[in-house]
Amino acid sequence: MTAHQEHLPAGSRTAAPSRSLPDSYTPGHGSADYGVSRYELYLDYRVSTNRLSGHAAITAHAHVELATITLNLAGLRVLKIQLDGQRVQRFSQRGNQLFITPARPVAAGSDFSLDIRYEGSPGPLRGNWGEVGWEELTDGVLVAGQPTGAPSWFPCNDHPSQKASFGYTITTEANYRVVCNGVLVSRHAKASRETWVFEQAEPMATYLATVQIGRYELLPLAIQPSFPAHRAVIQHDGGQGPVPQFVAAPRALMAAATAALGRQGQMMETFETCFGPYPFASYTVVVADDALEIPLEAQSLSVFGPNHLTQQWEDQRLIAHELAHQWFGNSLTATAWADIWLHEGFACYAEWIWSEASGNATAEQRAGSAWQLLASQAQDLLVGDPSPELMFDDRVYKRGALALHALRRATGDVLFFGLLRTWTHRYRFGGVSTADFADTANQACGELPGFDARAILAPWLYQSALPPLP
């Protein structure tokens, strides 16, 4: 028996950079030596030739003295770099890394800025998870960054523990629509080109940064009347009215898209009740013209293919799953990839919550079905540390959801959903660990005699054998 199987590691409210880096799941990605607070990305992109001219203005803070500044960038050629307004003479690119050597080391504790000009024909990066990053569609672009695709289109400190705000200024052909994270600030056309400016003010992990380019129309999604949400959940008190929701889709797919998303407003209301206020200013669903293997989540938006636009449960659960990631994965982001269950287990459990709230199978029934499926499969991974190769295995999703169901059974609904709302409020826009969640659960449910969240979670997360159904 390992130490992880006996108890979860102690956690703290905020994670020090050294706690999560280097990350064995994504070696060579991310640095704890400095932190980026802001990315300003200026991109000129030509869809017809897949040619990108990029300019990244990066604001950062040195945690240690920096004789070399290491960023991630792959497949694109750096032309020129300035550090604090002065041109850097020495830099090199090897693999997916960019090494910058300043004339004098950057002092520990100091702020600094980088201005990086680069160009090339971006494409996805291949790794344990297939191809991730910048991807050409039949007519447009899709960016799916999880977990290591961000360097395919901009230089960055590429790790989920390193969150920053983003600004985008993107110029492309005038007959395309650009959709990015955050809020559209402005757009203006000049001749055959159009420039789109977006602001993502809330801190965001680099893998969640995205650009979607296509021949899209954008429509507001109708918000349904108030919905009788999950029967045993206490209404939260943080709502600020309906969350603005939008759908971007090709004209030929707009009717199917709005029909498939017909209950998303009720999903939003249910999840705000269960998880607390929606974290961002709005939520946009992009429907690409090309079929996609799976939907994709990014901060403040999600991307689906036309093959996901049905009323069947398998597609409706995906809509709920991607929406739930706005709380679990985007606002609250794991500081180490080994804790991916904090994203996927929570989003999977949100599917079960929506199933019950919408009058389909209860969460109890979904849990039973998931347990039966897991019992028939190999039990050879630890959900709390599944390995890079298996971090997106379906067993991480379902067994992570069952860990939450076990907590719910131990606490009852009032304390359980109170815990989830406390969790999303306490770490809003921050980094989290499994230990942080266990600490929060013990504090939120401390009135229960003998309650120990670590003892409940450990068998589900750190033992390979499947525990009994809770």
C-alpha positions as CSV (number, residue, x, y, z in Angstrom):
1,M,0.0,0.0,0.0
2,T,1.3,3.4,-1.0
3,A,1.1,6.6,1.1
4,H,-1.4,7.9,-1.4
5,Q,-3.7,4.9,-0.6
6,E,-3.6,5.6,3.1
7,H,-4.3,9.4,3.0
8,L,-4.2,12.3,0.6
9,P,-1.3,14.7,0.8
10,A,-1.9,17.9,2.8
11,G,-2.8,20.9,0.7
12,S,-2.8,24.7,0.9
13,R,-5.1,27.5,-0.3
14,T,-2.6,28.6,-3.0
15,A,0.0,26.5,-4.8
16,A,3.6,27.7,-4.9
17,P,5.0,27.4,-8.4
18,S,7.5,24.7,-7.3
19,R,4.7,22.5,-6.2
20,S,3.5,21.6,-9.6
21,L,6.6,21.9,-11.9
22,P,8.3,20.2,-13.5
23,D,5.2,18.1,-14.4
24,S,6.1,14.5,-15.4
25,Y,2.9,14.3,-17.4
26,T,4.0,17.0,-19.8
27,P,7.8,17.1,-19.6
28,G,9.4,20.2,-21.2
29,H,6.2,22.2,-20.8
30,G,6.0,25.1,-18.3
31,S,8.4,26.8,-16.0
32,A,8.1,27.7,-12.3
33,D,11.0,30.2,-12.5
34,Y,8.6,33.0,-13.6
35,G,4.9,33.7,-13.9
36,V,3.1,35.4,-16.8
37,S,0.3,37.8,-15.8
38,R,-0.7,38.8,-19.3
39,Y,-0.6,37.7,-22.9
40,E,-1.4,40.2,-25.7
41,L,-1.6,38.2,-28.9
42,Y,-1.7,40.0,-32.3
43,L,-2.2,37.5,-35.1
44,D,-2.6,38.0,-38.8
45,Y,-3.8,34.8,-40.4
46,R,-4.6,33.9,-43.9
47,V,-7.1,31.0,-44.1
48,S,-6.4,30.2,-47.8
49,T,-2.7,29.6,-47.2
50,N,-2.6,28.7,-43.5
51,R,0.0,31.4,-42.9
52,L,0.3,33.1,-39.5
53,S,2.2,36.2,-38.6
54,G,2.3,36.5,-34.8
55,H,3.3,39.1,-32.3
56,A,3.1,38.2,-28.6
57,A,3.5,40.8,-25.9
58,I,4.0,39.1,-22.6
59,T,4.1,40.6,-19.1
60,A,5.8,38.4,-16.5
61,H,7.4,38.3,-13.0
62,A,10.7,36.5,-12.2
63,H,10.5,34.2,-9.2
64,V,14.2,33.5,-9.4
65,E,17.1,35.1,-11.2
66,L,16.8,34.3,-14.9
67,A,19.9,33.8,-16.9
68,T,17.7,32.1,-19.5
69,I,14.0,32.5,-20.1
70,T,12.4,29.4,-21.4
71,L,9.0,29.4,-23.2
72,N,7.1,26.8,-25.2
73,L,6.7,27.3,-29.0
74,A,6.6,24.6,-31.7
75,G,6.5,24.6,-35.4
76,L,6.8,28.4,-35.9
77,R,9.9,30.5,-36.5
78,V,10.9,33.3,-34.2
79,L,12.0,36.5,-36.0
80,K,12.8,39.0,-33.3
81,I,12.6,39.3,-29.5
82,Q,12.7,42.3,-27.2
83,L,13.1,42.2,-23.5
84,D,11.9,45.3,-21.7
85,G,12.1,47.2,-24.9
86,Q,15.6,46.2,-25.8
87,R,16.4,43.7,-28.6
88,V,17.7,40.3,-27.5
89,Q,20.6,39.1,-29.5
90,R,20.7,35.5,-28.3
91,F,17.8,33.1,-28.6
92,S,17.3,29.6,-29.9
93,Q,14.6,27.1,-30.6
94,R,14.9,23.4,-30.0
95,G,11.9,21.0,-30.2
96,N,8.9,22.7,-28.5
97,Q,11.0,25.2,-26.5
98,L,12.3,28.7,-27.0
99,F,15.3,29.8,-25.1
100,I,16.0,33.5,-24.6
101,T,19.4,34.6,-23.2
102,P,19.3,38.3,-22.0
103,A,22.5,40.4,-22.0
104,R,22.1,40.5,-18.2
105,P,20.1,38.0,-16.0
106,V,16.6,39.2,-15.0
107,A,16.7,39.8,-11.3
108,A,14.6,37.7,-8.9
109,G,11.5,39.5,-7.9
110,S,11.4,41.8,-10.9
111,D,8.8,42.3,-13.5
112,F,9.7,42.1,-17.1
113,S,8.2,42.2,-20.6
114,L,8.8,40.2,-23.7
115,D,7.9,41.2,-27.3
116,I,8.2,38.2,-29.6
117,R,7.6,38.3,-33.4
118,Y,7.2,35.0,-35.1
119,E,5.7,33.4,-38.3
120,G,4.9,30.1,-40.0
121,S,2.3,27.7,-41.0
122,P,0.8,26.4,-37.7
123,G,-0.4,22.8,-37.3
124,P,-1.3,20.4,-34.5
125,L,1.4,18.9,-32.2
126,R,1.5,15.1,-31.9
127,G,1.9,13.4,-28.5
128,N,0.3,10.8,-26.1
129,W,-3.1,12.3,-26.9
130,G,-3.0,12.4,-30.7
131,E,-2.9,15.7,-32.4
132,V,-3.6,18.8,-30.3
133,G,-3.4,22.6,-31.0
134,W,-4.0,24.6,-34.2
135,E,-5.9,22.6,-36.8
136,E,-7.1,23.5,-40.2
137,L,-10.7,22.6,-41.0
138,T,-12.2,22.2,-44.4
139,D,-12.9,25.9,-44.4
140,G,-11.5,27.6,-41.3
141,V,-9.6,26.9,-38.1
142,L,-10.1,25.1,-34.8
143,V,-7.8,25.3,-31.8
144,A,-8.0,22.4,-29.3
145,G,-5.2,23.0,-26.8
146,Q,-5.6,20.4,-24.1
147,P,-3.2,19.5,-22.7
148,T,-0.1,20.8,-24.7
149,G,-1.4,22.4,-27.9
150,A,-1.0,26.1,-26.9
151,P,2.6,26.3,-28.2
152,S,1.4,25.4,-31.7
153,W,0.3,29.0,-32.2
154,F,1.8,31.3,-29.5
155,P,4.9,31.4,-27.2
156,C,3.8,30.7,-23.6
157,N,4.6,29.3,-20.2
158,D,2.6,26.2,-21.0
159,H,1.2,24.6,-17.8
160,P,-2.2,24.7,-16.1
161,S,-0.8,26.1,-12.9
162,Q,0.4,29.2,-14.8
163,K,-2.8,31.2,-15.4
164,A,-2.9,34.7,-17.0
165,S,-5.3,37.2,-18.6
166,F,-5.4,37.4,-22.4
167,G,-6.0,39.9,-25.1
168,Y,-6.5,38.9,-28.7
169,T,-6.3,41.1,-31.9
170,I,-6.8,38.8,-34.8
171,T,-7.0,39.8,-38.5
172,T,-8.2,37.4,-41.2
173,E,-10.3,37.4,-44.4
174,A,-13.4,39.5,-44.1
175,N,-15.9,36.7,-44.9
176,Y,-15.0,34.7,-41.8
177,R,-16.0,35.1,-38.2
178,V,-13.5,34.8,-35.4
179,V,-14.5,33.5,-31.9
180,C,-12.1,33.7,-29.0
181,N,-12.2,33.3,-25.2
182,G,-13.8,36.2,-23.3
183,V,-15.7,39.2,-24.6
184,L,-15.7,40.7,-28.1
185,V,-14.4,44.3,-27.7
186,S,-14.5,45.5,-31.3
187,R,-14.3,44.5,-34.9
188,H,-13.5,46.5,-38.0
189,A,-13.0,45.8,-41.6
190,K,-10.5,47.2,-44.1
191,A,-10.6,46.2,-47.7
192,S,-10.8,42.4,-47.8
193,R,-9.5,42.0,-44.2
194,E,-11.3,42.2,-40.8
195,T,-9.8,42.6,-37.4
196,W,-11.4,41.2,-34.2
197,V,-10.5,42.2,-30.7
198,F,-11.3,40.1,-27.7
199,E,-10.6,40.4,-24.0
200,Q,-10.3,37.5,-21.5
201,A,-9.9,39.3,-18.2
202,E,-10.2,36.3,-15.9
203,P,-7.0,34.3,-15.4
204,M,-6.8,31.4,-17.8
205,A,-4.5,28.4,-18.3
206,T,-2.7,28.4,-21.7
207,Y,-4.3,25.2,-22.9
208,L,-7.7,26.8,-22.6
209,A,-6.8,29.7,-25.0
210,T,-8.5,29.2,-28.3
211,V,-9.2,30.7,-31.7
212,Q,-12.1,29.5,-33.8
213,I,-12.4,30.8,-37.4
214,G,-15.2,29.8,-39.8
215,R,-18.1,31.0,-41.9
216,Y,-20.2,31.4,-38.8
217,E,-23.3,33.3,-37.9
218,L,-23.7,34.3,-34.3
219,L,-27.1,34.2,-32.5
220,P,-28.2,34.6,-28.9
221,L,-29.5,31.4,-27.5
222,A,-33.1,31.7,-26.2
223,I,-33.2,31.4,-22.4
224,Q,-36.1,29.3,-21.2
225,P,-38.4,30.2,-18.3
226,S,-37.3,29.2,-14.8
227,F,-36.7,25.5,-14.4
228,P,-37.5,23.4,-11.4
229,A,-33.9,22.3,-10.8
230,H,-32.6,19.3,-8.9
231,R,-35.2,18.4,-6.3
232,A,-32.9,18.2,-3.3
233,V,-30.6,21.2,-3.9
234,I,-30.9,24.4,-2.0
235,Q,-31.1,27.5,-4.3
236,H,-27.8,29.5,-4.3
237,D,-27.9,33.2,-3.6
238,G,-25.3,34.5,-6.0
239,G,-27.2,34.7,-9.3
240,Q,-27.2,37.9,-11.3
241,G,-29.9,37.0,-13.8
242,P,-29.7,34.8,-16.9
243,V,-26.2,34.2,-18.3
244,P,-25.9,35.5,-21.9
245,Q,-25.5,32.4,-24.1
246,F,-24.7,32.4,-27.8
247,V,-24.3,29.9,-30.6
248,A,-21.9,30.3,-33.6
249,A,-22.6,28.0,-36.5
250,P,-22.6,27.9,-40.3
251,R,-26.0,29.1,-41.6
252,A,-26.9,25.6,-42.8
253,L,-26.4,24.1,-39.3
254,M,-27.9,26.9,-37.2
255,A,-31.4,25.4,-36.9
256,A,-30.0,22.0,-35.8
257,A,-27.6,23.7,-33.4
258,T,-30.3,25.8,-31.6
259,A,-32.5,22.8,-31.4
260,A,-29.8,20.6,-29.9
261,L,-29.0,23.4,-27.4
262,G,-32.7,23.9,-26.6
263,R,-32.3,22.9,-22.9
264,Q,-28.8,24.5,-22.3
265,G,-30.4,27.4,-20.5
266,Q,-32.0,25.0,-18.0
267,M,-28.7,23.2,-17.7
268,M,-27.1,26.6,-16.8
269,E,-29.8,27.3,-14.2
270,T,-29.4,23.8,-12.7
271,F,-25.6,24.1,-12.5
272,E,-25.7,27.6,-11.0
273,T,-28.0,26.1,-8.3
274,C,-25.6,23.3,-7.7
275,F,-22.2,24.8,-8.2
276,G,-22.7,28.6,-7.6
277,P,-22.7,31.5,-10.1
278,Y,-21.4,31.0,-13.6
279,P,-17.8,32.2,-13.5
280,F,-17.7,34.3,-16.7
281,A,-19.5,37.1,-18.5
282,S,-21.1,34.8,-21.2
283,Y,-21.0,31.4,-22.8
284,T,-20.7,30.6,-26.5
285,V,-21.1,27.2,-28.2
286,V,-19.3,27.0,-31.6
287,V,-20.5,24.3,-34.0
288,A,-17.8,23.6,-36.6
289,D,-18.6,22.6,-40.1
290,D,-16.5,19.5,-39.8
291,A,-17.4,16.4,-37.8
292,L,-15.4,16.1,-34.6
293,E,-14.5,13.0,-32.6
294,I,-15.3,14.7,-29.3
295,P,-16.5,18.2,-28.3
296,L,-13.9,20.6,-27.0
297,E,-14.0,22.9,-24.0
298,A,-12.2,26.2,-23.7
299,Q,-12.7,29.1,-21.2
300,S,-16.1,30.7,-21.8
301,L,-16.9,28.6,-24.8
302,S,-17.1,25.0,-26.2
303,V,-16.8,23.5,-29.6
304,F,-19.0,20.8,-31.1
305,G,-19.3,19.1,-34.4
306,P,-22.4,18.7,-36.5
307,N,-22.4,15.0,-35.4
308,H,-23.2,16.1,-31.8
309,L,-26.5,17.9,-32.6
310,T,-29.2,15.5,-31.5
311,Q,-31.7,15.2,-28.6
312,Q,-30.3,11.8,-27.7
313,W,-28.8,11.4,-24.2
314,E,-25.3,10.7,-25.5
315,D,-25.2,14.2,-27.2
316,Q,-27.1,16.0,-24.4
317,R,-24.8,14.7,-21.8
318,L,-21.8,16.1,-23.8
319,I,-23.5,19.5,-23.8
320,A,-23.9,19.3,-20.0
321,H,-20.3,18.0,-19.6
322,E,-18.7,20.9,-21.6
323,L,-20.8,23.5,-19.8
324,A,-19.8,22.1,-16.4
325,H,-16.1,22.5,-17.3
326,Q,-16.6,26.3,-17.0
327,W,-16.6,25.7,-13.3
328,F,-14.4,22.6,-13.1
329,G,-11.4,23.0,-15.3
330,N,-11.7,26.6,-16.4
331,S,-12.5,28.7,-13.3
332,L,-10.9,26.1,-11.0
333,T,-7.9,24.5,-12.7
334,A,-5.8,21.7,-11.5
335,T,-2.2,22.7,-10.7
336,A,-0.9,19.4,-11.8
337,W,-2.1,17.1,-14.6
338,A,-2.2,14.1,-12.3
339,D,-5.3,15.7,-10.7
340,I,-7.2,15.7,-14.0
341,W,-10.1,14.0,-12.2
342,L,-10.9,17.4,-10.6
343,H,-11.9,18.4,-14.1
344,E,-13.3,15.3,-15.7
345,G,-14.8,13.5,-12.7
346,F,-16.7,16.7,-11.7
347,A,-17.9,17.3,-15.3
348,C,-19.0,13.6,-15.5
349,Y,-21.0,14.0,-12.3
350,A,-22.6,17.1,-13.7
351,E,-24.0,14.9,-16.5
352,W,-25.7,12.7,-13.8
353,I,-27.0,15.8,-12.0
354,W,-28.5,17.1,-15.2
355,S,-29.9,13.7,-16.1
356,E,-31.9,13.6,-12.8
357,A,-32.9,17.3,-13.0
358,S,-34.2,16.9,-16.5
359,G,-36.4,13.9,-15.7
360,N,-34.2,11.2,-17.0
361,A,-32.3,8.6,-15.0
362,T,-31.5,9.6,-11.5
363,A,-27.9,10.2,-10.3
364,E,-28.2,7.1,-8.3
365,Q,-29.1,5.1,-11.4
366,R,-26.3,6.7,-13.4
367,A,-23.8,5.8,-10.7
368,G,-25.0,2.2,-10.6
369,S,-24.6,1.9,-14.4
370,A,-21.2,3.4,-14.2
371,W,-20.1,1.1,-11.4
372,Q,-21.3,-2.0,-13.3
373,L,-19.3,-0.8,-16.4
374,L,-16.2,-0.2,-14.4
375,A,-16.5,-3.6,-12.6
376,S,-16.3,-5.2,-16.0
377,Q,-13.2,-3.4,-17.1
378,A,-9.5,-3.6,-16.2
379,Q,-8.7,-2.1,-12.8
380,D,-5.2,-1.1,-13.4
381,L,-5.0,2.6,-12.9
382,L,-5.1,5.1,-10.1
383,V,-7.7,7.8,-10.9
384,G,-5.8,10.3,-8.7
385,D,-2.6,9.7,-10.7
386,P,-3.6,7.9,-13.9
387,S,-0.3,8.4,-15.9
388,P,0.0,10.6,-19.0
389,E,-1.1,7.9,-21.3
390,L,-4.4,7.3,-19.4
391,M,-5.2,10.8,-18.1
392,F,-8.2,11.0,-20.4
393,D,-9.3,7.4,-20.0
394,D,-13.0,7.0,-19.5
395,R,-12.4,5.3,-16.2
396,V,-10.9,8.5,-14.8
397,Y,-14.2,10.3,-15.7
398,K,-16.6,7.7,-14.3
399,R,-14.6,6.6,-11.2
400,G,-14.0,10.3,-10.4
401,A,-17.7,10.9,-10.6
402,L,-18.3,7.9,-8.3
403,A,-15.9,9.4,-5.8
404,L,-18.1,12.5,-5.7
405,H,-21.2,10.3,-5.4
406,A,-19.6,8.5,-2.4
407,L,-19.1,11.9,-0.8
408,R,-22.7,12.8,-1.5
409,R,-24.0,9.6,0.1
410,A,-21.9,10.3,3.2
411,T,-22.9,13.9,3.6
412,G,-26.5,14.2,2.2
413,D,-27.5,16.7,-0.5
414,V,-27.6,19.9,1.6
415,L,-24.0,19.6,2.8
416,F,-22.7,18.1,-0.5
417,F,-24.0,20.9,-2.7
418,G,-23.0,23.4,-0.1
419,L,-19.5,22.0,-0.4
420,L,-19.5,22.3,-4.2
421,R,-20.6,26.0,-4.0
422,T,-17.9,26.7,-1.3
423,W,-15.3,24.9,-3.5
424,T,-16.1,27.0,-6.6
425,H,-16.2,30.2,-4.6
426,R,-13.1,29.7,-2.5
427,Y,-10.8,28.9,-5.5
428,R,-12.6,31.0,-8.2
429,F,-10.2,31.7,-11.1
430,G,-7.4,29.8,-9.2
431,G,-5.4,26.6,-9.1
432,V,-6.5,23.6,-7.1
433,S,-5.4,20.1,-6.0
434,T,-7.0,17.0,-4.7
435,A,-5.7,17.9,-1.2
436,D,-7.4,21.3,-1.5
437,F,-10.7,19.6,-2.2
438,A,-10.4,17.2,0.7
439,D,-9.6,20.1,3.0
440,T,-12.6,22.1,1.8
441,A,-14.8,19.0,2.2
442,N,-13.7,18.5,5.8
443,Q,-14.3,22.1,6.7
444,A,-17.7,22.2,4.9
445,C,-18.9,19.0,6.5
446,G,-17.1,19.1,9.8
447,E,-20.4,19.0,11.7
448,L,-20.8,15.3,10.7
449,P,-19.4,13.0,13.5
450,G,-16.4,11.1,12.3
451,F,-16.5,12.6,8.7
452,D,-13.2,12.3,6.9
453,A,-13.2,13.3,3.2
454,R,-9.7,11.8,2.7
455,A,-10.9,8.4,3.9
456,I,-13.9,8.5,1.6
457,L,-11.9,9.6,-1.5
458,A,-8.7,7.6,-1.1
459,P,-10.1,4.2,-2.2
460,W,-11.7,5.7,-5.3
461,L,-8.6,7.8,-6.3
462,Y,-5.6,5.9,-5.0
463,Q,-6.5,2.2,-5.1
464,S,-6.7,0.3,-8.3
465,A,-9.4,-2.1,-7.0
466,L,-12.9,-0.8,-7.5
467,P,-14.6,0.0,-4.1
468,P,-18.2,-1.2,-3.5
469,L,-20.9,1.0,-4.9
470,P,-21.7,3.7,-2.4
